[in-house]
Amino acid sequence: MPMPKSVTKIDKNGVKYISSVDRTSYTIQELTRAALKDVAKFVRREAKSNAPKQSGDYKKNIATWVRKDRRTGEFELQLGVYTAKQSKKKNKNAIYFAHIIEFGSRFVGGLKVLTNAVQSNIATIIQIESQYLSAIENEAKAITLLDEKDEVSDA
């Protein structure tokens, strides 16, 4: 979606009052989404590097999603493993034991691959987010950070 134009509200005695609320809220939303996409790229790379390497199937099925919450309208980042249906669609072997690798069972302890990828890198995640969110003050800088061609892939 392209950036909305500012709307002229009142033209009174030669003075124009211009509302940029739509444009500003769009810029903030897009900066948030772009920051989450960069965080997703980093966290996914970290999780894949810490994944067990026996068959490589678990590592190949780690994915991230940046979605808009239906209730709040805010963007959210999800880190997880593809379902069997998603794996087949992407021509990957389905992982039916991902929850055991992550959380463990009564016989074996969990490796906490996804959890540790986030919790051990909180400082880096904050740094990536602050890069984007500090651009809110400068519209020109914000527009250069919002490259619509730079989509996150799960490759």
PyMOL commands that set and color helices and strands:
alter all, ss='L'
color gray80, all
select helices_A, chain A and resi 21-50+57-60+84-89+98-103+113-119+122-137+139-145
alter helices_A, ss='H'
color red, helices_A
select strands_A, chain A and resi 7-12+15-19+62-68+75-81
alter strands_A, ss='S'
color yellow, strands_A
deselect
rebuild
show_as cartoon
